[in-house]
Amino acid sequence: MHDRRGLILSLAALAAGGGALAKSPEPDSGIVKGRKGGPNMIKGDPPKLDFGGGLIIPMNASIFRTLWEGEDRWITYGRALSQQKVRAMGQAETAAIGSMKLMLLTQAFAPERLERFETCGWRLKSGDTKDLVLGDIDLPGRPVMPTTDEVSGQGAVADGASVGEPTYRALTGYMVMKKDAPLDYVRKHAQLTQG
C-alpha cells in the first residue's frame, strides 16, 4: 500500500512539474504550481491535481474506474504491471483509453447509469461493469502524465515473472478535449455492440 501511495505521489509531482516544482508565493496556501499550462498540485491527504475549469482530481485509487470531467476535457486513468517497462506503459495506456471509450459511450447513450463522484467525476451507479455501454469509437486524445517505477522486491510480481525478477508498474492518464469529441461526436461515431 505504501508503494502505491508513493507512485501516486510521484505521479502528482510529475504532473505538477516534475523535479522543477515552483512553490506558490504563499507558502501556507497548500498549492504547488505546475509548469506553464500544466495542473497545480493541492497538498493534502490525498493530494489533488487541479487542471482548472473545475477539474480537480484526488490522487488516490479513486482515479481508476472514474471518468473525470472539466469544462474543456475528459480524463481517465489506467495502470499495469509487467516485466518490461515499455510493455507496462503500453498496457496502462491501453487500459486508460479503454476506460475512456467505455465511460464516454455510457455517458452519451445511458447517462442514467452514471452518478457524480467527488465534484467532477462520473462512476457507474451500480459498480457493475455489465452496466457499461459496450462498443468502440475513435477518439482524438492523448496520454498525459505517464510514469513508471520498478517495484521488484516490494511484493509486486508481474504475470509470468518469478519472485526477484524486475517488475515495473505504470500509470497514465488519457485526455480527450471536449472541443474535439463532444458527446454529439460520440453518438455519431460510436460502433455499439451492446446498449
C-alpha positions as CSV (number, residue, x, y, z in Angstrom):
1,M,0.0,0.0,0.0
2,H,2.8,2.4,0.8
3,D,4.4,1.7,-2.6
4,R,1.1,2.6,-4.4
5,R,0.9,5.8,-2.4
6,G,4.4,6.7,-3.3
7,L,3.8,6.1,-7.0
8,I,0.6,8.2,-6.9
9,L,2.5,11.0,-5.1
10,S,5.2,10.8,-7.8
11,L,2.5,11.0,-10.5
12,A,1.2,14.1,-8.8
13,A,4.7,15.5,-8.6
14,L,5.3,14.8,-12.3
15,A,2.0,16.4,-13.2
16,A,2.9,19.5,-11.2
17,G,6.2,20.0,-12.9
18,G,8.5,17.1,-12.2
19,G,11.7,17.8,-10.4
20,A,11.5,21.6,-11.0
21,L,8.5,22.4,-8.9
22,A,8.0,26.1,-8.2
23,K,6.2,26.8,-4.9
24,S,3.3,29.2,-4.8
25,P,4.1,32.7,-3.5
26,E,2.0,31.9,-0.4
27,P,3.9,29.1,1.4
28,D,0.9,28.2,3.5
29,S,-1.6,28.0,0.6
30,G,-1.0,24.3,0.1
31,I,-0.7,24.7,-3.7
32,V,2.4,23.6,-5.7
33,K,2.3,25.4,-9.0
34,G,2.7,23.3,-12.1
35,R,4.6,24.0,-15.3
36,K,3.1,26.6,-17.6
37,G,-0.2,25.1,-18.9
38,G,0.1,22.1,-16.5
39,P,-2.0,21.2,-13.4
40,N,-1.3,22.6,-10.0
41,M,-1.0,20.1,-7.1
42,I,-3.1,20.9,-4.0
43,K,-1.4,19.4,-0.9
44,G,-3.4,17.3,1.4
45,D,-4.4,13.7,2.1
46,P,-4.8,12.8,-0.7
47,P,-3.1,15.4,-2.8
48,K,-5.2,16.7,-5.7
49,L,-4.4,17.8,-9.2
50,D,-6.1,21.0,-10.3
51,F,-6.3,21.2,-14.1
52,G,-8.5,24.3,-13.9
53,G,-12.1,24.6,-15.2
54,G,-13.4,22.7,-12.2
55,L,-11.3,19.6,-12.9
56,I,-9.8,18.6,-9.5
57,I,-8.7,15.0,-9.3
58,P,-7.8,13.3,-6.0
59,M,-4.5,11.3,-6.4
60,N,-5.5,8.0,-4.8
61,A,-7.1,4.8,-6.0
62,S,-10.3,6.7,-6.9
63,I,-8.7,7.9,-10.1
64,F,-9.4,4.5,-11.6
65,R,-12.9,3.5,-12.7
66,T,-13.8,7.2,-13.0
67,L,-14.4,9.5,-15.9
68,W,-13.1,12.9,-14.8
69,E,-14.9,15.9,-16.4
70,G,-13.7,19.5,-16.6
71,E,-15.2,22.4,-18.5
72,D,-13.0,21.6,-21.5
73,R,-11.7,18.0,-21.2
74,W,-12.3,14.4,-20.1
75,I,-9.6,12.3,-18.3
76,T,-9.4,8.6,-17.4
77,Y,-6.5,6.6,-15.8
78,G,-5.0,3.2,-16.4
79,R,-2.3,1.1,-14.6
80,A,-0.4,-2.1,-15.3
81,L,2.4,-4.4,-14.1
82,S,4.9,-6.0,-16.5
83,Q,8.5,-7.4,-16.6
84,Q,9.3,-4.8,-19.3
85,K,9.0,-1.0,-18.6
86,V,7.7,-0.3,-22.2
87,R,5.1,-3.0,-22.0
88,A,3.8,-1.8,-18.6
89,M,3.3,1.7,-20.0
90,G,1.6,0.3,-23.2
91,Q,-0.8,-1.8,-21.1
92,A,-1.5,1.2,-18.8
93,E,-2.2,3.4,-21.8
94,T,-4.5,0.7,-23.3
95,A,-6.4,0.5,-20.0
96,A,-6.8,4.3,-19.8
97,I,-8.0,4.5,-23.5
98,G,-10.4,1.6,-22.9
99,S,-11.8,3.2,-19.8
100,M,-12.3,6.5,-21.7
101,K,-14.2,4.8,-24.6
102,L,-16.5,2.8,-22.3
103,M,-17.2,5.7,-20.0
104,L,-17.9,8.2,-22.8
105,L,-20.1,5.7,-24.6
106,T,-22.1,5.2,-21.4
107,Q,-22.2,9.0,-20.8
108,A,-23.5,9.5,-24.3
109,F,-26.1,6.7,-24.5
110,A,-27.0,5.8,-20.9
111,P,-26.1,8.7,-18.6
112,E,-28.7,7.5,-16.1
113,R,-26.3,4.6,-15.3
114,L,-23.7,7.0,-14.0
115,E,-23.6,9.2,-10.9
116,R,-21.4,12.1,-9.8
117,F,-18.3,11.2,-7.8
118,E,-16.4,13.9,-5.9
119,T,-17.1,17.2,-7.7
120,C,-16.1,16.3,-11.3
121,G,-16.1,12.5,-11.6
122,W,-18.5,10.1,-13.1
123,R,-18.9,6.4,-11.9
124,L,-21.3,3.6,-12.5
125,K,-24.1,3.8,-10.0
126,S,-24.3,0.0,-9.7
127,G,-20.5,-0.5,-9.7
128,D,-21.1,-3.5,-12.0
129,T,-19.3,-3.3,-15.4
130,K,-22.2,-5.1,-17.1
131,D,-23.9,-1.6,-17.0
132,L,-21.3,-0.1,-19.3
133,V,-22.4,0.6,-22.8
134,L,-20.0,-1.6,-24.9
135,G,-18.6,-0.6,-28.3
136,D,-15.8,1.2,-29.9
137,I,-15.1,4.7,-31.1
138,D,-12.0,6.5,-32.4
139,L,-11.1,9.3,-30.0
140,P,-8.8,12.2,-30.7
141,G,-7.0,12.0,-27.3
142,R,-3.5,11.7,-25.9
143,P,-1.8,10.1,-22.9
144,V,-1.0,12.5,-20.0
145,M,1.4,12.2,-17.1
146,P,2.8,8.7,-17.8
147,T,5.0,7.4,-15.1
148,T,6.7,4.0,-14.3
149,D,8.7,2.7,-11.4
150,E,10.4,-0.6,-10.6
151,V,8.6,-2.5,-7.8
152,S,10.8,-5.6,-7.7
153,G,11.1,-6.9,-4.2
154,Q,8.1,-4.9,-3.0
155,G,5.6,-7.7,-3.1
156,A,4.6,-7.0,-6.7
157,V,5.2,-9.7,-9.3
158,A,4.0,-9.3,-12.9
159,D,2.2,-12.2,-14.7
160,G,4.7,-14.8,-15.8
161,A,7.5,-13.3,-13.7
162,S,9.3,-15.1,-10.8
163,V,10.0,-13.5,-7.4
164,G,13.1,-11.4,-7.7
165,E,12.8,-10.6,-11.4
166,P,12.3,-7.0,-12.3
167,T,8.7,-5.8,-12.3
168,Y,7.6,-2.4,-13.4
169,R,4.4,-0.6,-12.5
170,A,3.0,2.1,-14.9
171,L,0.3,4.7,-14.5
172,T,-1.0,7.0,-17.1
173,G,-3.9,9.3,-17.8
174,Y,-5.7,9.7,-21.2
175,M,-7.2,13.0,-22.1
176,V,-9.8,14.0,-24.7
177,M,-10.6,17.6,-25.3
178,K,-14.3,18.3,-25.4
179,K,-14.0,20.5,-28.5
180,D,-12.6,17.5,-30.3
181,A,-15.1,15.0,-29.1
182,P,-18.3,16.4,-27.6
183,L,-21.0,13.9,-26.7
184,D,-22.7,14.5,-30.1
185,Y,-19.4,13.3,-31.7
186,V,-19.5,10.2,-29.6
187,R,-23.2,9.5,-30.5
188,K,-22.5,10.0,-34.2
189,H,-19.2,7.9,-34.4
190,A,-19.9,5.1,-32.0
191,Q,-20.0,1.5,-33.0
192,L,-22.1,-0.1,-30.3
193,T,-22.1,-3.8,-29.5
194,Q,-24.4,-3.5,-26.5
195,G,-26.7,-0.7,-25.2
